[in-house]
Amino acid sequence: MCPNKGWFENYKPIDSGTVLLGNNKSCQVIGIGSLRIRMHNGIENVLEDVRHVPKLKRNMISLGTLDNEGCGYKCDRGNLEIHKGKNLIMRGVRKNGLYSLVG
């Protein structure tokens, strides 16, 4: 999920949909598309089916969605690694209780 419409490579407005956040607050989804992100190692990855949720304060990546796409992940001492097969595709570090993408 992403609050910034200008970051989408392609974008399709949608008329309905909400997401429920961890604090039980619901936010409206107003579009869907893909985002290109540059990773810690300079490689660019494209995330598909990203929801545009303007009321979010930060971007959010769902580990459950990545799991459904065939990725695995491990966390250890404030570090997060996400793998697809043998390839490390994302890295994160824990800050204030949340993992932030390194990239």
N, CA, C and O atoms as a MOPAC input file, in Angstrom:
PM7 MOZYME 1SCF
protein

 N      0.84300 1    -1.16800 1     0.00000 1
 C      0.00000 1     0.00000 1     0.00000 1
 C      0.89200 1     1.23500 1     0.00000 1
 O      1.96100 1     1.25100 1     0.61000 1
 N      0.43300 1     2.25500 1    -0.69000 1
 C      1.22400 1     3.47600 1    -0.83300 1
 C      0.30100 1     4.69900 1    -0.83800 1
 O     -0.75200 1     4.67000 1    -1.47500 1
 N      0.68400 1     5.77700 1    -0.13400 1
 C     -0.14800 1     6.97300 1    -0.14000 1
 C      0.16100 1     7.93800 1    -1.29300 1
 O     -0.59600 1     8.88200 1    -1.51900 1
 N      1.25200 1     7.71600 1    -2.02000 1
 C      1.72700 1     8.68500 1    -3.01500 1
 C      1.37900 1     8.26300 1    -4.44200 1
 O      2.02800 1     7.37900 1    -5.00200 1
 N      0.36700 1     8.88500 1    -5.02700 1
 C     -0.07500 1     8.52400 1    -6.37000 1
 C      1.02800 1     8.72000 1    -7.41100 1
 O      1.11000 1     7.95400 1    -8.37200 1
 N      1.86300 1     9.72100 1    -7.23500 1
 C      2.92200 1    10.01200 1    -8.19400 1
 C      3.99700 1     8.94800 1    -8.29200 1
 O      4.79100 1     8.97500 1    -9.23200 1
 N      4.05100 1     8.02200 1    -7.36800 1
 C      5.06500 1     6.96800 1    -7.39800 1
 C      4.66200 1     5.78400 1    -8.26800 1
 O      5.49500 1     4.92300 1    -8.55100 1
 N      3.40700 1     5.72000 1    -8.69600 1
 C      2.92800 1     4.56700 1    -9.45900 1
 C      3.41800 1     4.64000 1   -10.90200 1
 O      3.35700 1     5.69500 1   -11.53400 1
 N      3.90600 1     3.50600 1   -11.42000 1
 C      4.29600 1     3.41100 1   -12.83200 1
 C      3.07600 1     3.31900 1   -13.72600 1
 O      2.98700 1     3.99700 1   -14.74900 1
 N      2.15300 1     2.48700 1   -13.33400 1
 C      0.85900 1     2.44900 1   -14.00700 1
 C     -0.19400 1     2.48300 1   -12.91100 1
 O      0.05600 1     2.08600 1   -11.77300 1
 N     -1.35300 1     2.95700 1   -13.27000 1
 C     -2.34600 1     3.25300 1   -12.23500 1
 C     -3.73900 1     3.10100 1   -12.81900 1
 O     -4.01200 1     3.52300 1   -13.94300 1
 N     -4.61600 1     2.48800 1   -12.03000 1
 C     -6.01600 1     2.34900 1   -12.41600 1
 C     -6.87200 1     2.78200 1   -11.22700 1
 O     -6.80900 1     2.16100 1   -10.16600 1
 N     -7.67000 1     3.83700 1   -11.39000 1
 C     -8.56900 1     4.23300 1   -10.30400 1
 C     -9.60900 1     3.13700 1   -10.03900 1
 O    -10.04900 1     2.45100 1   -10.96200 1
 N     -9.98600 1     2.98500 1    -8.79300 1
 C    -11.06700 1     2.06300 1    -8.45100 1
 C    -12.06500 1     2.80700 1    -7.57000 1
 O    -11.71000 1     3.75300 1    -6.86700 1
 N    -13.30400 1     2.36900 1    -7.62000 1
 C    -14.38900 1     3.07000 1    -6.92800 1
 C    -14.66400 1     2.55900 1    -5.52300 1
 O    -15.37400 1     3.21400 1    -4.76000 1
 N    -14.12300 1     1.41600 1    -5.17100 1
 C    -14.47700 1     0.87200 1    -3.86300 1
 C    -13.30300 1     0.10500 1    -3.28400 1
 O    -12.33700 1    -0.22500 1    -3.97100 1
 N    -13.42100 1    -0.15500 1    -2.03600 1
 C    -12.42900 1    -0.94500 1    -1.33400 1
 C    -11.88200 1    -0.20200 1    -0.13500 1
 O    -11.67600 1     1.01100 1    -0.17100 1
 N    -11.64900 1    -0.95700 1     0.93000 1
 C    -11.03500 1    -0.39900 1     2.12900 1
 C    -10.01200 1    -1.40300 1     2.64900 1
 O    -10.07000 1    -2.59400 1     2.34500 1
 N     -9.08700 1    -0.89500 1     3.42900 1
 C     -8.14700 1    -1.74700 1     4.14300 1
 C     -8.31000 1    -1.45900 1     5.62600 1
 O     -8.56600 1    -0.32400 1     6.03000 1
 N     -8.15800 1    -2.49500 1     6.42200 1
 C     -8.25800 1    -2.35400 1     7.86300 1
 C     -6.85200 1    -2.39300 1     8.43200 1
 O     -6.12700 1    -3.36900 1     8.23700 1
 N     -6.46300 1    -1.34100 1     9.13300 1
 C     -5.12500 1    -1.24000 1     9.70200 1
 C     -5.08500 1    -1.90300 1    11.07200 1
 O     -6.12100 1    -2.26500 1    11.63000 1
 N     -3.88400 1    -2.05800 1    11.60200 1
 C     -3.68900 1    -2.73900 1    12.87900 1
 C     -4.39400 1    -2.08300 1    14.04900 1
 O     -4.66600 1    -2.74600 1    15.05000 1
 N     -4.70000 1    -0.79000 1    13.94800 1
 C     -5.41000 1    -0.09000 1    15.02200 1
 C     -6.92800 1    -0.09300 1    14.80300 1
 O     -7.65200 1     0.66900 1    15.44400 1
 N     -7.40200 1    -0.95100 1    13.89900 1
 C     -8.82100 1    -1.09000 1    13.53400 1
 C     -9.36300 1     0.11500 1    12.78200 1
 O    -10.58000 1     0.25100 1    12.64900 1
 N     -8.50900 1     0.98000 1    12.29400 1
 C     -8.94200 1     2.09800 1    11.45700 1
 C     -9.04600 1     1.60400 1    10.01700 1
 O     -8.15100 1     0.91700 1     9.52300 1
 N    -10.13800 1     1.95500 1     9.35100 1
 C    -10.26400 1     1.58300 1     7.94900 1
 C     -9.93300 1     2.79400 1     7.07400 1
 O    -10.26100 1     3.93100 1     7.41000 1
 N     -9.28300 1     2.52400 1     5.95700 1
 C     -8.90000 1     3.57200 1     5.00800 1
 C     -9.35800 1     3.16000 1     3.61800 1
 O     -9.30600 1     1.98400 1     3.26000 1
 N     -9.80100 1     4.12700 1     2.84800 1
 C    -10.30600 1     3.86400 1     1.50500 1
 C     -9.15900 1     3.64600 1     0.52700 1
 O     -8.15900 1     4.36500 1     0.54600 1
 N     -9.32400 1     2.64100 1    -0.32700 1
 C     -8.41800 1     2.38400 1    -1.44600 1
 C     -9.02500 1     3.07700 1    -2.66200 1
 O    -10.18300 1     2.82600 1    -2.99800 1
 N     -8.25400 1     3.95300 1    -3.33500 1
 C     -8.83100 1     4.67700 1    -4.47900 1
 C     -8.18300 1     4.31100 1    -5.81600 1
 O     -8.59700 1     4.80200 1    -6.86600 1
 N     -7.15600 1     3.44000 1    -5.77200 1
 C     -6.51700 1     3.03500 1    -7.01700 1
 C     -5.61800 1     1.83600 1    -6.78300 1
 O     -5.37300 1     1.43100 1    -5.64600 1
 N     -5.12700 1     1.27100 1    -7.89300 1
 C     -4.24000 1     0.11500 1    -7.84200 1
 C     -3.26500 1     0.22200 1    -9.01200 1
 O     -3.61700 1     0.71900 1   -10.08200 1
 N     -2.05800 1    -0.24200 1    -8.80100 1
 C     -1.06300 1    -0.17400 1    -9.87300 1
 C      0.24300 1    -0.81500 1    -9.46300 1
 O      0.28100 1    -1.64100 1    -8.55100 1
 N      1.32200 1    -0.43000 1   -10.14300 1
 C      2.63800 1    -1.00200 1    -9.85100 1
 C      3.61600 1     0.10600 1    -9.48500 1
 O      3.50900 1     1.24100 1    -9.94800 1
 N      4.57600 1    -0.26400 1    -8.63500 1
 C      5.62600 1     0.64300 1    -8.18400 1
 C      6.97800 1     0.01800 1    -8.48700 1
 O      7.14800 1    -1.19300 1    -8.34100 1
 N      7.93000 1     0.82100 1    -8.90300 1
 C      9.31100 1     0.37000 1    -9.08900 1
 C     10.12400 1     0.89900 1    -7.91600 1
 O     10.12800 1     2.09700 1    -7.63600 1
 N     10.81400 1    -0.01300 1    -7.23500 1
 C     11.62700 1     0.40200 1    -6.09700 1
 C     13.07000 1    -0.06200 1    -6.30100 1
 O     13.32400 1    -1.16700 1    -6.78300 1
 N     14.00200 1     0.80700 1    -5.92400 1
 C     15.43000 1     0.48300 1    -6.00700 1
 C     15.86000 1    -0.07200 1    -4.66000 1
 O     15.63900 1     0.54500 1    -3.61800 1
 N     16.48000 1    -1.24800 1    -4.69700 1
 C     16.83400 1    -1.95300 1    -3.48400 1
 C     18.22300 1    -1.55700 1    -2.98300 1
 O     18.92600 1    -0.76700 1    -3.61300 1
 N     18.59600 1    -2.11800 1    -1.84500 1
 C     19.86900 1    -1.83500 1    -1.18700 1
 C     21.07600 1    -2.10800 1    -2.07900 1
 O     22.12100 1    -1.47700 1    -1.92200 1
 N     20.93800 1    -3.03700 1    -3.00600 1
 C     22.04800 1    -3.42600 1    -3.87800 1
 C     21.97400 1    -2.77300 1    -5.25600 1
 O     22.72500 1    -3.14700 1    -6.15700 1
 N     21.07900 1    -1.80400 1    -5.43000 1
 C     20.94800 1    -1.09500 1    -6.69900 1
 C     19.99800 1    -1.75200 1    -7.69100 1
 O     19.66100 1    -1.14900 1    -8.71000 1
 N     19.56500 1    -2.96500 1    -7.41500 1
 C     18.63600 1    -3.66800 1    -8.30600 1
 C     17.23800 1    -3.09800 1    -8.11100 1
 O     16.82300 1    -2.81200 1    -6.98800 1
 N     16.51800 1    -2.93800 1    -9.21500 1
 C     15.14400 1    -2.44600 1    -9.15000 1
 C     14.16900 1    -3.60600 1    -9.21300 1
 O     14.32900 1    -4.52700 1   -10.01300 1
 N     13.16600 1    -3.54900 1    -8.36600 1
 C     12.08000 1    -4.52500 1    -8.36400 1
 C     10.77000 1    -3.79900 1    -8.60600 1
 O     10.61200 1    -2.64100 1    -8.22200 1
 N      9.84200 1    -4.47800 1    -9.23700 1
 C      8.51500 1    -3.92000 1    -9.47000 1
 C      7.53500 1    -4.66400 1    -8.57500 1
 O      7.45200 1    -5.89200 1    -8.60300 1
 N      6.79800 1    -3.90000 1    -7.78400 1
 C      5.72900 1    -4.46200 1    -6.97300 1
 C      4.41800 1    -4.24900 1    -7.71300 1
 O      4.08800 1    -3.12400 1    -8.09000 1
 N      3.67600 1    -5.32300 1    -7.92000 1
 C      2.41200 1    -5.28500 1    -8.65500 1
 C      1.23400 1    -5.23500 1    -7.67900 1
 O      1.36700 1    -5.58900 1    -6.50700 1
 N      0.10000 1    -4.79600 1    -8.17600 1
 C     -1.15000 1    -4.77700 1    -7.41800 1
 C     -1.02500 1    -3.99700 1    -6.10800 1
 O     -1.57700 1    -4.39400 1    -5.08100 1
 N     -0.29900 1    -2.89800 1    -6.15900 1
 C     -0.13300 1    -2.02800 1    -4.99100 1
 C     -1.37700 1    -1.15700 1    -4.86000 1
 O     -1.83900 1    -0.56600 1    -5.83600 1
 N     -1.90300 1    -1.08500 1    -3.66800 1
 C     -3.09800 1    -0.27000 1    -3.41200 1
 C     -2.70500 1     1.16800 1    -3.12200 1
 O     -1.74700 1     1.41700 1    -2.39000 1
 N     -3.44500 1     2.12300 1    -3.69500 1
 C     -3.25300 1     3.53600 1    -3.39300 1
 C     -4.19800 1     3.90000 1    -2.26100 1
 O     -5.41700 1     3.91000 1    -2.42900 1
 N     -3.61700 1     4.19800 1    -1.10400 1
 C     -4.38500 1     4.52700 1     0.09600 1
 C     -3.87800 1     5.88500 1     0.59000 1
 O     -2.91800 1     5.94000 1     1.35800 1
 N     -4.51000 1     6.97800 1     0.15900 1
 C     -3.99600 1     8.31800 1     0.46300 1
 C     -3.85700 1     8.64300 1     1.94800 1
 O     -2.99900 1     9.44600 1     2.31300 1
 N     -4.66900 1     8.04900 1     2.80800 1
 C     -4.62500 1     8.39800 1     4.23100 1
 C     -3.49700 1     7.71500 1     5.00000 1
 O     -3.30600 1     7.99900 1     6.18300 1
 N     -2.75000 1     6.82700 1     4.36100 1
 C     -1.60300 1     6.21900 1     5.03500 1
 C     -0.51400 1     7.26400 1     5.25100 1
 O     -0.38300 1     8.20600 1     4.47000 1
 N      0.25300 1     7.09200 1     6.30000 1
 C      1.38600 1     7.97900 1     6.54900 1
 C      2.67500 1     7.39200 1     5.99600 1
 O      3.64100 1     8.12000 1     5.77100 1
 N      2.70000 1     6.07600 1     5.77400 1
 C      3.88400 1     5.38600 1     5.26800 1
 C      3.46400 1     4.31600 1     4.27800 1
 O      2.31600 1     3.87100 1     4.27100 1
 N      4.40800 1     3.91100 1     3.44500 1
 C      4.20200 1     2.76400 1     2.56800 1
 C      4.21400 1     1.50300 1     3.42100 1
 O      4.88600 1     1.44800 1     4.45000 1
 N      3.47300 1     0.49900 1     2.99200 1
 C      3.44700 1    -0.76700 1     3.71200 1
 C      3.55100 1    -1.90800 1     2.71900 1
 O      2.88900 1    -1.91100 1     1.68100 1
 N      4.39400 1    -2.88300 1     3.05400 1
 C      4.52500 1    -4.09700 1     2.24400 1
 C      4.06300 1    -5.25900 1     3.10700 1
 O      4.52000 1    -5.41600 1     4.23900 1
 N      3.16400 1    -6.06800 1     2.58000 1
 C      2.59900 1    -7.18900 1     3.31600 1
 C      3.47400 1    -8.42700 1     3.15600 1
 O      3.69900 1    -8.89300 1     2.03900 1
 N      3.96900 1    -8.96200 1     4.28300 1
 C      4.73100 1   -10.20900 1     4.22300 1
 C      3.84300 1   -11.36100 1     3.77000 1
 O      4.31400 1   -12.27400 1     3.09200 1
 N      2.57200 1   -11.32800 1     4.13300 1
 C      1.65200 1   -12.37900 1     3.68500 1
 C      1.50400 1   -12.39900 1     2.17200 1
 O      1.45200 1   -13.46700 1     1.56200 1
 N      1.43400 1   -11.21500 1     1.56500 1
 C      1.34100 1   -11.13200 1     0.10500 1
 C      2.63300 1   -11.63500 1    -0.53500 1
 O      2.59200 1   -12.36600 1    -1.52400 1
 N      3.77900 1   -11.24700 1     0.02600 1
 C      5.05700 1   -11.73500 1    -0.50400 1
 C      5.15300 1   -13.25100 1    -0.37100 1
 O      5.67100 1   -13.91700 1    -1.26800 1
 N      4.66300 1   -13.80000 1     0.73300 1
 C      4.62900 1   -15.24500 1     0.93600 1
 C      3.78600 1   -15.91500 1    -0.14800 1
 O      4.17300 1   -16.95100 1    -0.69000 1
 N      2.63500 1   -15.32200 1    -0.46200 1
 C      1.78100 1   -15.86100 1    -1.52600 1
 C      2.47200 1   -15.82600 1    -2.88600 1
 O      2.15200 1   -16.63200 1    -3.76000 1
 N      3.41300 1   -14.90500 1    -3.07500 1
 C      4.14500 1   -14.77700 1    -4.33700 1
 C      5.39200 1   -15.65200 1    -4.37500 1
 O      6.18800 1   -15.55400 1    -5.30900 1
 N      5.56900 1   -16.51100 1    -3.36200 1
 C      6.68700 1   -17.45000 1    -3.36700 1
 C      7.94100 1   -16.95200 1    -2.67100 1
 O      9.01200 1   -17.53800 1    -2.82700 1
 N      7.82000 1   -15.88600 1    -1.91000 1
 C      8.97700 1   -15.35900 1    -1.17600 1
 C      9.01900 1   -15.96500 1     0.22000 1
 O      8.00400 1   -16.39600 1     0.76700 1
 N     10.22400 1   -15.98400 1     0.77700 1
 C     10.41900 1   -16.37300 1     2.17000 1
 C     11.10600 1   -15.23700 1     2.88800 1
 O     11.70600 1   -14.36800 1     2.25500 1
 N     11.02500 1   -15.23900 1     4.19100 1
 C     11.66300 1   -14.17000 1     4.94200 1
 C     12.16100 1   -14.69400 1     6.27300 1
 O     11.66600 1   -15.69200 1     6.79700 1
 N     13.15800 1   -13.99400 1     6.81200 1
 C     13.62700 1   -14.29400 1     8.15600 1
 C     14.00500 1   -12.99300 1     8.84100 1
 O     14.48700 1   -12.04800 1     8.21500 1
 N     13.77100 1   -12.97500 1    10.15200 1
 C     14.08800 1   -11.81500 1    10.98300 1
 C     15.06200 1   -12.27400 1    12.05400 1
 O     14.92500 1   -13.36500 1    12.60800 1
 N     16.04700 1   -11.43100 1    12.33900 1
 C     17.00200 1   -11.75000 1    13.37800 1
 C     17.65300 1   -10.46900 1    13.87300 1
 O     18.31600 1    -9.77000 1    13.10800 1
 N     17.46700 1   -10.16100 1    15.14600 1
 C     18.12000 1    -9.03400 1    15.80200 1
 C     17.93800 1    -7.71000 1    15.06700 1
 O     18.88900 1    -6.95500 1    14.86700 1
 N     16.70500 1    -7.44800 1    14.67400 1
 C     16.39400 1    -6.17100 1    14.04100 1
 C     16.65900 1    -6.10800 1    12.55200 1
 O     16.54000 1    -5.04400 1    11.94500 1
 N     17.01600 1    -7.22900 1    11.95800 1
 C     17.25100 1    -7.27500 1    10.50600 1
 C     16.26200 1    -8.21900 1     9.85400 1
 O     15.97800 1    -9.29300 1    10.38400 1
 N     15.74000 1    -7.82600 1     8.71600 1
 C     14.78400 1    -8.60700 1     7.94200 1
 C     15.36600 1    -8.85000 1     6.56300 1
 O     15.85900 1    -7.92300 1     5.92200 1
 N     15.31000 1   -10.09800 1     6.10200 1
 C     15.70900 1   -10.44200 1     4.73800 1
 C     14.56300 1   -11.16500 1     4.05600 1
 O     13.96000 1   -12.07400 1     4.62700 1
 N     14.26600 1   -10.75500 1     2.82800 1
 C     13.22400 1   -11.39200 1     2.03200 1
 C     13.89200 1   -12.00900 1     0.81900 1
 O     14.61900 1   -11.33800 1     0.08600 1
 N     13.63700 1   -13.30600 1     0.61200 1
 C     14.26200 1   -14.06100 1    -0.46300 1
 C     13.20100 1   -14.57700 1    -1.41800 1
 O     12.07400 1   -14.86300 1    -1.01300 1
 N     13.56400 1   -14.69400 1    -2.68000 1
 C     12.76000 1   -15.41900 1    -3.65800 1
 C     13.70100 1   -16.44000 1    -4.26100 1
 O     14.62600 1   -16.09400 1    -4.99600 1
 N     13.45900 1   -17.70600 1    -3.94400 1
 C     14.43100 1   -18.73500 1    -4.28700 1
 C     15.69500 1   -18.47800 1    -3.48500 1
 O     15.64900 1   -18.30800 1    -2.26700 1
 N     16.81800 1   -18.45200 1    -4.17700 1
 C     18.09400 1   -18.19300 1    -3.50400 1
 C     18.48500 1   -16.72500 1    -3.54800 1
 O     19.52400 1   -16.34800 1    -3.00600 1
 N     17.67200 1   -15.89100 1    -4.18300 1
 C     17.99900 1   -14.47700 1    -4.34900 1
 C     17.44900 1   -13.62700 1    -3.21500 1
 O     16.26800 1   -13.71000 1    -2.87700 1
 N     18.31600 1   -12.81300 1    -2.63400 1
 C     17.89000 1   -11.81600 1    -1.65300 1
 C     17.27800 1   -10.66000 1    -2.43500 1
 O     17.96400 1   -10.02200 1    -3.23400 1
 N     15.98600 1   -10.38500 1    -2.21200 1
 C     15.34100 1    -9.33400 1    -3.00500 1
 C     15.03200 1    -8.07500 1    -2.21200 1
 O     14.87600 1    -7.00300 1    -2.79600 1
 N     14.94100 1    -8.18400 1    -0.88700 1
 C     14.68500 1    -7.01000 1    -0.05900 1
 C     15.36900 1    -7.20000 1     1.28400 1
 O     15.57200 1    -8.31800 1     1.75800 1
 N     15.71400 1    -6.07600 1     1.87200 1
 C     16.31700 1    -6.06500 1     3.20400 1
 C     15.66600 1    -4.94000 1     3.99500 1
 O     15.37300 1    -3.87200 1     3.45700 1
 N     15.44700 1    -5.19500 1     5.27900 1
 C     14.87100 1    -4.17600 1     6.14000 1
 C     15.55100 1    -4.14600 1     7.49000 1
 O     16.18200 1    -5.11900 1     7.90300 1
 N     15.42000 1    -3.02300 1     8.17800 1
 C     15.92800 1    -2.88700 1     9.54700 1
 C     14.79600 1    -2.36100 1    10.41900 1
 O     13.97000 1    -1.56600 1     9.97200 1
 N     14.77000 1    -2.81300 1    11.66300 1
 C     13.70800 1    -2.41400 1    12.57700 1
 C     14.01600 1    -1.04100 1    13.18400 1
 O     15.09300 1    -0.80300 1    13.73000 1
 N     13.03200 1    -0.15500 1    13.06500 1
 C     13.11900 1     1.18700 1    13.65000 1
 C     11.79700 1     1.46200 1    14.34300 1
 O     10.74200 1     1.39200 1    13.71300 1
 N     11.83900 1     1.76700 1    15.60700 1
 C     10.62700 1     2.07300 1    16.36600 1
 C      9.56000 1     0.99400 1    16.24800 1
 O      8.37100 1     1.29900 1    16.16200 1
 N      9.98200 1    -0.26800 1    16.24500 1
 C      9.05100 1    -1.37700 1    16.22900 1
 C      8.56600 1    -1.81200 1    14.85400 1
 O      7.84800 1    -2.80700 1    14.75400 1
 N      8.93600 1    -1.09800 1    13.78500 1
 C      8.54100 1    -1.46100 1    12.42600 1
 C      9.77600 1    -1.68200 1    11.57000 1
 O     10.80900 1    -1.05000 1    11.78900 1
 N      9.67500 1    -2.56600 1    10.60800 1
 C     10.78400 1    -2.78200 1     9.68200 1
 C     10.68500 1    -1.78400 1     8.53500 1
 O      9.63400 1    -1.63300 1     7.91200 1
 N     11.79200 1    -1.10900 1     8.27000 1
 C     11.88600 1    -0.15500 1     7.16000 1
 C     12.76400 1    -0.75500 1     6.08400 1
 O     13.82700 1    -1.30500 1     6.37000 1
 N     12.31800 1    -0.64700 1     4.85800 1
 C     13.04500 1    -1.16700 1     3.71100 1
 C     14.35100 1    -0.41600 1     3.53500 1
 O     14.38400 1     0.81100 1     3.62000 1
 N     15.42600 1    -1.15000 1     3.28900 1
 C     16.71700 1    -0.54700 1     2.98300 1
 C     16.79200 1    -0.45600 1     1.47600 1
 O     16.87400 1    -1.47700 1     0.79500 1
 N     16.76400 1     0.73700 1     0.95500 1
 C     16.78300 1     0.90600 1    -0.49400 1
 C     16.53000 1     2.34200 1    -0.86100 1
 O     16.50800 1     2.68200 1    -2.04400 1

